[in-house]
Amino acid sequence: MPGIGLMKRRLETEKQAIALATSGIIKKYNVIENQIKILETQYDSDSGDWYVAMSFAEKRAVVRMDSVHATILEINEV
């Protein structure tokens, strides 16, 4: 099995990461998409994870996603 550096990433762009993070927030908190505001995005090249900070309904959360598997690893409310 190839290492993470040799595997093709499924979340290659910031736009793809934001779409997945938005989907996770909608499912977990039952909010409408237009209520969600993107605060910041960051890619960690060491771990291969995307981080998207979002605000919605007077709450804030950070969504951490695995870029290779295109899955949400955790949603932490701040």
C-alpha positions in Angstrom: 0.0 0.0 0.0 1.5 3.4 -1.0 2.3 6.0 1.6 0.1 9.1 1.9 2.5 11.1 -0.3 2.0 8.7 -3.2 -1.8 8.4 -2.9 -4.0 10.7 -5.0 -5.9 13.2 -2.8 -9.7 13.3 -3.3 -10.0 16.7 -1.6 -7.5 18.5 -3.9 -8.9 22.1 -3.7 -10.1 24.5 -1.1 -13.5 24.5 -2.8 -13.9 20.7 -2.4 -13.0 21.0 1.3 -15.5 23.7 1.9 -18.3 21.7 0.2 -17.6 18.7 2.4 -17.4 20.8 5.6 -20.6 22.6 4.7 -22.4 19.3 4.2 -21.2 18.0 7.6 -22.4 21.1 9.4 -25.8 20.9 7.7 -26.2 17.3 8.7 -25.0 17.6 12.3 -26.6 21.0 13.2 -29.6 21.0 10.8 -28.9 24.5 9.5 -29.6 26.0 6.1 -26.6 26.4 3.8 -27.0 30.2 3.4 -26.7 30.6 7.2 -23.2 29.2 7.1 -20.2 31.6 6.8 -16.7 30.4 6.0 -14.2 32.0 8.4 -10.9 30.3 7.3 -9.5 27.3 5.5 -6.2 25.7 6.0 -4.4 22.7 4.6 -1.9 20.8 6.8 0.6 19.2 4.3 2.2 17.1 7.1 -0.9 15.2 8.0 -2.8 15.7 4.8 -5.8 17.2 6.6 -8.0 20.2 5.6 -9.4 22.5 8.4 -12.4 24.7 7.7 -13.6 27.2 10.4 -17.2 28.1 10.0 -19.9 30.2 11.8 -23.6 29.5 11.8 -26.6 30.2 14.1 -24.4 32.1 16.7 -22.1 29.1 16.9 -18.6 28.4 15.5 -17.0 25.1 14.6 -13.8 23.7 13.0 -14.2 20.8 10.7 -11.2 18.5 10.2 -11.1 16.4 7.1 -8.8 13.7 5.6 -7.9 14.8 2.1 -7.0 11.3 0.8 -10.3 9.6 1.9 -12.4 12.8 1.6 -14.0 12.1 5.0 -14.8 14.3 8.0 -12.6 13.2 10.9 -14.2 15.5 13.5 -16.3 18.6 14.0 -15.3 20.7 17.1 -17.5 23.4 18.3 -15.5 26.4 19.5 
